[in-house]
Amino acid sequence: MRAAAFFIFAFSLLINFSASADDFYDLKHSIRGYKNLVNTPPAPLTKFTDKDGNTVTLADFKGKVVLLNLWATWCPPCIKEMPGLNELAKYFKDKDFVVLAIATGRQGRESPDDFLEKRELTAMASYSDKDQEFLRMMKISSLPVSFIIDQNGLMRGGVKGRTEWDTPDAKAALGKLLDNLKQS
């Protein structure tokens, strides 16, 4: 009897895990340039700062799906991508989802926060990584780059280069993912 109960419990976990894994896999078909990671490593334990100098880590967002976007004010593809990221943040503001716009390295003439405010791109959470700690840990040398991190802090995939985050297909896939994660 115990073995049967354990089997049912283990099978239900497998079903929930499979649905979640499939939903992340579906992002590949809905977001141009998105690639899933073969393994799902924990996100690096790097620190970011907000405009007031407060330190934040990715652990502060546990329980939410995070779209982490690394960008710079001097980077034309980054700038072109920002309105779509901002739209996505607005669209999913009532879900367990957050868009983190992490300005990395040296910036242009205006601060990242001033840059975003001037362009009314304020739905995203804005932080800085002046030492490029995250990029160095991930061994990445180009911008923009974005990662999807699940509610448990595991890196699921991402996009190297610019993409359109606010297309109907992208919104539908992310919405399905968030709804399924909420149910499991």
BAVOGU-649317 format. One line per 8 residues: number of its first residue (from 1); for each residue x, y, z of N, C-alpha, C. Coordinates in nm, 3 decimals, padded with zeros to 5 digits. Each point is the difference from the previous one (the first is absolute). Layout:
// residues N
NUM	X,Y,Z,X,Y,Z,X,Y,Z; ...
// end
This chain:
// residues 184
1	00.082,-00.119,00.000,-00.082,00.119,00.000,00.087,00.126,00.000; 00.105,00.000,00.084,00.090,00.115,00.003,00.068,00.021,-00.134; 00.039,-00.108,-00.063,00.067,00.010,-00.130,-00.094,00.062,-00.103; -00.127,-00.036,00.003,-00.097,00.056,-00.094,-00.018,00.150,00.025; -00.009,00.038,00.127,-00.015,00.143,00.033,00.123,00.077,-00.044; 00.119,-00.055,00.023,00.123,00.067,-00.041,00.003,00.014,-00.152; -00.040,-00.106,-00.072,-00.001,00.004,-00.146,-00.093,00.111,-00.050; -00.118,00.011,00.058,-00.096,00.104,-00.041,00.059,00.138,00.028
9	00.062,00.018,00.118,00.061,00.127,00.034,00.113,00.034,-00.098; 00.088,-00.096,-00.025,00.113,00.022,-00.090,-00.050,00.029,-00.142; -00.101,-00.068,-00.045,-00.055,00.021,-00.134,-00.062,00.140,-00.012; -00.069,00.044,00.108,-00.058,00.135,-00.006,00.109,00.106,-00.006; 00.112,-00.019,00.069,00.112,00.093,-00.010,00.057,00.001,-00.141; 00.010,-00.118,-00.059,00.053,-00.010,-00.135,-00.089,00.074,-00.099; -00.130,-00.015,00.015,-00.093,00.069,-00.089,00.016,00.152,00.016; 00.004,00.049,00.124,00.017,00.143,00.023,00.133,00.049,-00.054
17	00.108,-00.074,00.024,00.131,00.040,-00.049,00.002,00.001,-00.152; -00.059,-00.102,-00.062,00.000,-00.007,-00.146,-00.077,00.117,-00.061; -00.113,00.033,00.059,-00.077,00.112,-00.053,00.083,00.128,00.009; 00.066,00.019,00.113,00.082,00.119,00.017,00.117,00.001,-00.099; 00.069,-00.111,-00.014,00.112,-00.007,-00.093,-00.048,00.022,-00.143; -00.113,-00.057,-00.036,-00.055,00.019,-00.134,-00.034,00.146,-00.026; -00.052,00.069,00.101,-00.035,00.140,-00.017,00.124,00.084,-00.027; 00.108,-00.026,00.070,00.124,00.073,-00.027,00.050,-00.035,-00.139
25	-00.016,-00.127,-00.038,00.042,-00.042,-00.133,-00.079,00.073,-00.108; -00.129,00.026,00.026,-00.086,00.069,-00.096,00.047,00.142,-00.030; 00.074,00.061,00.091,00.050,00.135,-00.025,00.089,00.003,-00.123; 00.070,-00.110,-00.024,00.090,-00.011,-00.115,-00.075,00.023,-00.132; -00.123,-00.042,-00.005,-00.079,00.010,-00.123,-00.075,00.133,-00.012; 00.001,00.078,00.108,-00.081,00.121,00.003,00.078,00.130,00.012; 00.127,-00.010,00.037,00.084,00.118,00.018,00.121,-00.014,-00.092; 00.010,00.090,-00.096,00.110,-00.008,-00.098,00.134,00.002,00.071
33	00.085,-00.098,-00.032,00.135,-00.007,00.055,00.010,-00.068,00.135; -00.113,-00.034,00.062,00.003,-00.062,00.133,00.054,-00.143,-00.011; 00.091,-00.031,00.088,00.054,-00.136,00.008,-00.011,-00.049,00.144; -00.044,-00.125,00.014,-00.006,-00.061,00.132,00.139,-00.049,00.039; 00.028,00.004,00.128,00.123,-00.059,00.050,-00.020,-00.149,00.015; 00.099,-00.077,-00.034,-00.010,-00.146,00.011,-00.008,-00.039,00.147; 00.085,00.060,00.081,-00.012,-00.019,00.144,-00.065,00.126,00.055; -00.045,-00.003,00.121,-00.063,00.119,00.057,00.076,00.038,00.127
41	00.114,00.068,-00.018,00.080,00.036,00.117,-00.066,00.111,00.082; 00.036,00.008,00.126,-00.047,00.114,00.079,00.057,00.129,-00.058; -00.078,00.106,00.006,00.049,00.129,-00.046,00.118,00.043,00.087; 00.098,00.065,-00.059,00.117,00.045,00.078,-00.040,00.090,00.116; 00.073,-00.012,00.108,-00.026,00.081,00.118,00.072,00.134,-00.009; -00.044,00.082,-00.094,00.060,00.131,-00.018,-00.088,00.105,00.065; 00.059,00.117,00.021,-00.071,00.110,00.064,-00.021,00.112,-00.101; -00.115,00.064,00.012,-00.035,00.116,-00.080,-00.032,00.114,00.095
49	00.003,00.121,-00.051,-00.038,00.113,00.085,-00.114,00.078,-00.065; -00.086,00.054,00.085,-00.107,00.086,-00.050,00.049,00.145,-00.003; -00.084,00.092,-00.042,00.044,00.139,-00.016,00.038,00.065,00.133; -00.045,-00.058,00.112,00.036,00.053,00.131,00.124,-00.068,00.059; 00.060,-00.093,-00.077,00.119,-00.069,00.048,-00.027,-00.124,00.082; -00.128,-00.040,00.014,-00.034,-00.121,00.074,00.038,-00.123,-00.080; 00.047,-00.102,00.068,00.042,-00.125,-00.064,-00.118,-00.096,-00.013; -00.008,-00.063,-00.116,-00.105,-00.098,-00.030,00.067,-00.121,-00.063
57	-00.051,-00.119,00.029,00.046,-00.122,-00.067,-00.120,-00.068,-00.065; 00.027,-00.095,-00.085,-00.109,-00.073,-00.064,-00.082,-00.079,00.101; 00.060,-00.036,00.112,-00.073,-00.071,00.105,-00.116,00.085,00.053; 00.010,00.131,-00.013,-00.108,00.088,00.045,-00.127,-00.017,-00.084; 00.013,-00.065,-00.115,-00.115,-00.018,-00.089,-00.048,-00.145,-00.004; 00.046,-00.082,00.094,-00.042,-00.140,00.005,-00.152,-00.005,00.010; -00.059,-00.093,-00.072,-00.146,-00.012,-00.006,-00.058,00.066,-00.123; 00.082,00.076,-00.072,-00.043,00.066,-00.124,00.085,-00.049,-00.116
65	-00.059,-00.001,-00.117,00.076,-00.023,-00.122,00.064,00.134,-00.035; 00.130,-00.002,-00.026,00.075,00.121,-00.026,00.050,00.001,-00.144; -00.024,00.110,-00.068,00.064,00.024,-00.129,00.110,00.102,00.031; 00.124,-00.045,00.005,00.113,00.085,00.031,00.062,00.046,-00.131; 00.001,00.131,-00.021,00.054,00.058,-00.122,00.121,00.085,00.034; 00.114,-00.033,-00.060,00.123,00.077,00.018,00.014,00.093,-00.119; 00.020,00.129,00.028,-00.002,00.102,-00.104,00.092,00.115,00.037; 00.014,00.096,-00.090,00.076,00.122,00.026,-00.064,00.115,-00.077
73	00.015,00.120,00.052,-00.061,00.118,-00.062,00.063,00.034,-00.134; 00.121,-00.047,-00.027,00.072,00.030,-00.124,-00.022,-00.107,-00.108; -00.079,-00.102,00.030,-00.016,-00.118,-00.086,-00.128,00.012,-00.084; 00.011,00.030,-00.132,-00.121,00.016,-00.083,-00.096,-00.120,00.001; 00.048,-00.127,-00.011,-00.097,-00.110,00.007,-00.070,-00.009,00.136; 00.073,00.035,00.105,-00.061,00.001,00.135,-00.113,00.101,00.006; 00.027,00.119,-00.050,-00.097,00.108,00.003,-00.124,-00.037,-00.080; 00.020,-00.063,-00.114,-00.112,-00.041,-00.085,-00.088,-00.105,00.069
81	00.061,-00.082,00.084,-00.071,-00.108,00.068,-00.080,00.049,00.122; 00.041,00.111,00.058,-00.059,00.048,00.126,-00.152,00.020,-00.003; -00.059,00.062,-00.104,-00.147,00.017,00.003,-00.075,-00.133,00.009; 00.048,-00.105,-00.068,-00.065,-00.130,00.008,00.010,-00.062,00.138; 00.116,00.016,00.063,00.017,-00.050,00.137,-00.091,00.075,00.096; -00.010,00.130,-00.017,-00.086,00.081,00.085,-00.147,-00.040,-00.018; -00.039,-00.023,-00.125,-00.137,-00.043,-00.028,-00.028,-00.135,00.066; 00.094,-00.091,-00.006,-00.015,-00.132,00.062,-00.016,00.015,00.153
89	00.080,00.087,00.059,-00.011,00.023,00.145,-00.139,00.053,00.036; -00.053,00.090,-00.080,-00.135,00.053,00.023,-00.106,-00.109,-00.017; 00.016,-00.079,-00.106,-00.098,-00.102,-00.035,-00.015,-00.105,00.111; 00.112,-00.037,00.062,00.000,-00.105,00.102,00.017,00.055,00.142; -00.032,00.126,00.021,00.023,00.062,00.131,-00.076,-00.067,00.114; -00.111,-00.066,-00.029,-00.079,-00.065,00.104,00.032,-00.149,00.014; 00.104,-00.044,-00.065,00.042,-00.141,00.006,00.129,-00.009,00.082; 00.043,-00.121,00.028,00.128,-00.022,00.069,00.112,00.004,-00.103
97	00.019,00.118,-00.057,00.096,00.021,-00.109,00.059,00.140,00.016; 00.130,00.010,-00.023,00.065,00.130,00.008,00.105,00.012,-00.109; 00.006,00.117,-00.060,00.105,00.032,-00.097,00.103,00.084,00.073; 00.124,-00.051,00.006,00.109,00.073,00.062,00.089,00.055,-00.110; 00.005,00.130,-00.011,00.088,00.067,-00.097,00.128,00.035,00.076; 00.106,-00.076,-00.026,00.127,00.016,00.071,00.098,00.072,-00.092; 00.025,00.127,00.029,00.099,00.077,-00.077,00.137,-00.049,00.045; 00.078,-00.048,-00.096,00.127,-00.062,00.036,00.118,00.078,-00.057
105	00.105,00.008,00.079,00.121,00.069,-00.045,-00.016,00.151,-00.001; 00.086,00.065,-00.079,-00.004,00.145,-00.013,-00.120,00.041,-00.084; -00.055,00.116,00.031,-00.118,00.047,-00.070,00.032,00.127,-00.078; -00.099,00.046,-00.075,00.016,00.122,-00.078,-00.011,00.123,00.088; -00.043,00.109,-00.058,-00.006,00.130,00.070,-00.103,00.006,00.111; -00.110,-00.072,-00.016,-00.101,00.004,00.104,-00.004,-00.131,00.076; -00.044,00.008,00.124,-00.009,-00.121,00.082,-00.107,-00.092,-00.059; 00.010,-00.130,00.026,-00.103,-00.090,-00.052,-00.141,00.037,00.046
113	-00.014,00.039,00.126,-00.133,00.038,00.050,-00.054,00.123,-00.072; 00.086,00.102,-00.018,-00.042,00.120,-00.073,-00.035,-00.035,-00.144; 00.081,-00.086,-00.061,-00.023,-00.044,-00.137,-00.138,-00.064,-00.013; -00.033,-00.092,00.091,-00.129,-00.069,-00.006,-00.116,00.094,00.031; 00.017,00.085,00.101,-00.107,00.094,00.037,-00.029,00.098,-00.114; 00.103,00.052,-00.063,-00.017,00.096,-00.110,-00.083,-00.061,-00.114; 00.012,-00.132,-00.019,-00.070,-00.069,-00.108,-00.128,-00.070,00.048; -00.037,00.027,00.125,-00.120,-00.058,00.062,00.003,-00.152,-00.003
121	00.115,-00.057,00.030,00.019,-00.145,00.007,00.020,-00.039,00.146; -00.102,00.021,00.080,00.014,-00.015,00.144,-00.075,-00.119,00.059; -00.057,-00.086,-00.083,-00.070,-00.117,00.053,00.098,-00.109,00.043; 00.121,00.005,-00.054,00.103,-00.098,00.034,00.069,00.041,00.129; 00.055,-00.098,00.069,00.084,00.029,00.117,00.140,00.029,-00.052; 00.055,00.116,00.035,00.128,00.044,-00.052,00.110,-00.012,00.105; 00.108,-00.065,-00.038,00.115,-00.019,00.089,00.129,00.018,-00.080; 00.113,00.005,00.073,00.130,00.014,-00.064,00.094,-00.111,00.044
129	00.087,-00.038,-00.091,00.108,-00.095,00.025,00.126,00.063,-00.061; 00.050,00.104,00.068,00.111,00.079,-00.055,00.126,-00.082,-00.026; 00.022,-00.104,00.080,00.120,-00.082,-00.016,-00.019,-00.115,-00.098; -00.116,-00.009,-00.061,-00.033,-00.105,-00.097,00.020,-00.140,00.059; -00.031,-00.012,00.127,00.019,-00.127,00.071,-00.080,-00.113,-00.066; -00.125,00.027,-00.033,-00.084,-00.104,-00.060,00.055,-00.043,-00.136; 00.034,00.097,-00.085,00.057,-00.032,-00.132,00.128,-00.082,00.013; 00.087,00.041,00.093,00.126,-00.073,00.017,-00.024,-00.142,00.050
137	-00.093,-00.018,00.092,-00.028,-00.134,00.051,-00.056,-00.091,-00.110; -00.077,00.061,-00.092,-00.061,-00.077,-00.107,00.090,-00.007,-00.124; 00.115,00.069,00.004,00.096,00.002,-00.111,-00.065,00.052,-00.129; -00.068,00.112,00.014,-00.069,00.064,-00.113,00.066,00.135,-00.024; 00.019,00.033,-00.128,00.067,00.125,-00.031,-00.081,00.093,-00.091; -00.127,-00.028,-00.021,-00.080,00.085,-00.087,-00.133,00.034,00.066; -00.058,00.109,-00.045,-00.130,00.045,00.049,-00.092,00.023,-00.119; -00.130,-00.006,00.020,-00.068,-00.043,00.121,00.001,-00.152,00.013
145	-00.027,-00.044,00.119,-00.018,-00.142,00.026,-00.106,-00.012,00.109; -00.087,-00.098,-00.015,-00.110,-00.018,00.094,-00.008,-00.145,00.044; -00.043,-00.021,00.123,-00.016,-00.134,00.054,-00.137,-00.013,00.065; -00.058,-00.117,-00.013,-00.122,-00.034,00.073,00.044,-00.086,00.118; -00.038,00.044,00.119,00.033,-00.070,00.123,-00.132,-00.040,00.064; -00.013,-00.129,00.034,-00.129,-00.046,00.053,-00.020,00.043,00.145; -00.116,-00.035,00.053,-00.040,00.043,00.134,00.088,-00.059,00.109; 00.080,-00.101,-00.033,00.091,-00.061,00.097,00.143,00.049,-00.016
153	00.022,00.098,-00.087,00.133,00.054,-00.020,00.087,-00.077,-00.097; -00.061,-00.087,-00.082,00.074,-00.078,-00.098,-00.006,00.068,-00.136; 00.111,00.005,-00.068,00.006,00.060,-00.133,-00.057,-00.099,-00.101; -00.100,00.043,-00.075,-00.068,-00.087,-00.095,00.043,00.023,-00.143; 00.038,00.121,-00.035,00.039,00.030,-00.137,00.016,00.149,-00.017; 00.015,00.040,-00.127,00.014,00.142,-00.024,00.022,00.035,-00.145; 00.031,00.126,-00.021,00.020,00.054,-00.135,00.129,00.081,00.003; 00.089,-00.030,-00.093,00.120,00.082,-00.018,-00.028,00.091,-00.118
161	00.002,00.131,00.025,-00.036,00.096,-00.103,-00.141,00.052,00.024; -00.044,00.086,-00.089,-00.131,00.064,00.011,-00.111,-00.092,-00.050; -00.113,00.007,00.067,-00.119,-00.069,-00.048,-00.122,00.085,00.031; -00.114,-00.045,-00.047,-00.128,00.068,00.026,-00.073,-00.079,00.107; 00.001,00.054,00.121,-00.058,-00.068,00.114,-00.152,00.014,00.010; -00.058,00.097,-00.068,-00.142,00.028,00.020,-00.089,-00.043,-00.116; 00.047,-00.096,-00.081,-00.085,-00.049,-00.108,-00.116,-00.081,00.059; -00.108,-00.015,-00.074,-00.111,-00.083,00.049,00.045,-00.143,00.035
169	00.087,-00.060,-00.082,00.048,-00.136,00.029,00.081,-00.005,00.129; 00.087,00.098,00.021,00.082,00.004,00.122,-00.090,00.017,00.122; -00.095,00.092,-00.008,-00.091,00.023,00.113,-00.083,-00.125,00.030; -00.047,-00.067,-00.105,-00.080,-00.121,00.020,00.082,-00.110,00.067; 00.122,-00.021,-00.046,00.086,-00.106,00.056,00.035,00.032,00.146; 00.037,00.125,00.026,00.031,00.037,00.139,-00.124,-00.006,00.089; -00.115,00.041,-00.053,-00.124,-00.010,00.076,-00.035,-00.143,00.035; 00.015,-00.089,-00.096,-00.026,-00.143,00.024,00.095,-00.054,00.106
177	00.127,00.037,-00.013,00.100,-00.044,00.098,-00.038,00.047,00.140; -00.032,00.127,00.016,-00.034,00.054,00.131,-00.127,-00.062,00.056; -00.100,-00.022,-00.084,-00.124,-00.064,00.046,00.026,-00.142,00.047; 00.080,-00.075,-00.077,00.028,-00.139,00.037,00.085,-00.008,00.126; 00.092,00.091,00.018,00.082,-00.001,00.122,-00.085,00.032,00.122; -00.097,00.087,-00.017,-00.088,00.036,00.110,-00.085,-00.119,00.043; -00.040,-00.083,-00.096,-00.085,-00.115,00.029,00.077,-00.115,00.064; 00.132,-00.006,-00.027,00.075,-00.115,00.054,00.052,00.023,00.138
// end
